[in-house]
Amino acid sequence: FVRSARLRVRIWGGFLAWAVAAWVLLWVPAREIQPVLAAVHSVSLPSTARLHLAMPEPWASYIARLSPAVAVLYFLFFLISVLYLFFESRRLKSTLRRTLPPSPQLQICFERVCTELHVRRCELRLSAGLRSPATCYWWRSHVLLPLELVPHLNSDQLEDVLRHELFHGRQHDYLGDRLAALGCRVVFFHPLA
């Protein structure tokens, strides 16, 4: 449908931002949002409605009774998934501590590609347990290369791999990924998230 990968990411990011904003706004009490809705749409909400939508009376009272239990379950699942994200981040830090510095020749190649792409604040590390090249962090990016991969690549291939990973760092893809991961945890119940 959409051939451009950048456009697909923007569409997905826009949907996710909208879904998170809509979900967060649903937690604002109706009495707080009612003056805004009344001014904009001339709509008044019944006093029993806890959500922004006016529901038929049997449903509104049913939801009012259920909402504390649903809220507790939601926040429990949300807390568990955010803790998982935190532990995943700690595991990445642990992996980075076990990485090795590149050889001087590889470091020179890396610095040349960084200069070519105008990338600053980036570091190259080699990891024995990695299956494919990766980029992590966004403020001071780290390009990680599998230790076993480097001897099998000629200099042109190595530069292409480094260039690809540095593009991720330059576009702050890791930051976008972490924000998307957090957004998906906020609306984890949504089928598209």
N, C-alpha and C positions, 0 to 999 in steps of 0.2 A: 504494500500500500504506500508507505513512505520510504523512498529509497535512501534518503540521506540519514546516516546514522546520527549525526548531530541534531537534526530536526526530530528524530524519534526520541532521543534523550531529552530534548526540551519539552516535547509533548508529554512524555512520561513524567518528567519533573514537575511540569505545570499541573498535571492531574493529581500527583501525589501531594503537592503543596495545597491545592484546593481541597482535597479530601481531608488532610490534616487540619486545615483552617476551619472547615465546616464541622468537623468532629469536635474540635476544641470549643467552637462557638456554641455547640449544643449543650455544653456543660455550664454555660452562663445561665443563671436563673432567669426564668421568663420575665419576672418583674423588672430585671435590669435591662432587658432588651426590648421590652414592650414599648417604652417611649420612642425608641428609635424606629421600630416597626410602625408605630402609629403615625409618626411624622412622615415616614417615607411612603407607606402604603395605605394609610388610614385603616389599619387592621387592629382589632383589639382581641386579645387572647382571653379565653375563659380562665378563671382563677385556678381551676383544677389542672390546667395544662402545665406540665413541667418542661416540656420541650417547646421549641419555637412553633411547632405545627399544632393547630387546633384539631383535636381528635374527637370523635364521638364519645359521649360520656362514659359508656361501659369500658372502652379502651383506655381512656384517660385515667380512670380510677384504678384499673388493673395495672397499668404501667406505673402509676404512683406507688402502689404497694410493692411492685417488683423492683423498682429502680435502685433501692439501697443494696440489695443482694447482687444485682447485675453490676453495679458500680464497684462493689468489693471484688467480684470475680475479675472484672476488667482490669482494675488496678493491680491485682495479684498477678495476672498473666503479663501485664505490661512490665511490672517490676522484675519478674523472672527473666523476661526477654532482654531487658536493659542490662541486668546483671550478666547475662550471657555475653552481650556485646562488650561489657567491661572486661570480662575474663578473656575474651578473644583479643582485646587490645593488649592485655597484660602478656598473653602468650606471644604476640607479635614482638613486644619489647624484649622478651626473653630470647626469642629467635634472633633478634638483631644483636644481642650481646654475644651470641655464639658465632657471628659472621667473621670473615677474614678480610683484611684489606687486599686490594688488587695489586698485581705486580706493577712495577714502575711503567712498563710499556703500556699496559692496559689503562693505567691511570692517565697517562699522556693522551691516549686515544679518547678516553672519556672526557677529559678537559677540552680537547679539540672539538668534540661534538657539542659539548655544553656551550662553548663559545659560538659555534656556528648557529645554534638555536637560541642564543641569548638567554640561557638558563643559568640562574645563580642559585646559591644555597642548595646544592644537591651533592649527594655523596654516593659513591659506588662501593658496594660490599659484595662479597662472594659467600655463598651458603652451600654447605654440603647436603642439606636435607631438602633443598628446593627442587621442584620438578620442572618449573618453567620460570622465565624472567618475570619480575614483578616490580611495581613501584608502590611505595607506601609513604604515608605522611604527606602533608601539603605545605606546611610552612618551610620546613627544611626536608625536602624530598630525599628518599633513599631509593636508589636503584639496586635491586638485588638480582644477582646472576647465579645460576646453579654452577657450582664448582666444576662439575663433570662436563658442562656444556662448553666452557671456554676453549679447551684444547681442540675441540672438534670443529671450530669455526675459523674461517680465514678472516683477514682484517676487514674486508668489505662486509661480510655477513655480520661480524661483530659490531661494526659501526651501524648497520641497519637495525640490529636488535637494540643497541643503546639509543639510537634516534627514536625508535618506537616508544621505548620506556620514558625517555625524556619528554616526549610529547604529552604523555600522561601526566607527568609532573608539571609541565608548563600550563596545562589546562586545569590543573587542580582536580583531576578526576578522583583522587582519593577522598578529598573533602566532599565532593558530590556523592560519592559512594557511601560515606559515613552518614551524611545527612539523609540520604535515601534509606539507609538501614534504620536510622532512628525514626524516620517518618513511617516506614513499614511497620515498625513496632507500635507506633501510636495507633495506627488503623489496621492492626493485624487481622481483624475479623473480616475486612473487606476482601472479597474474592480476587479483585484485580491487584491488590497490594501483595 
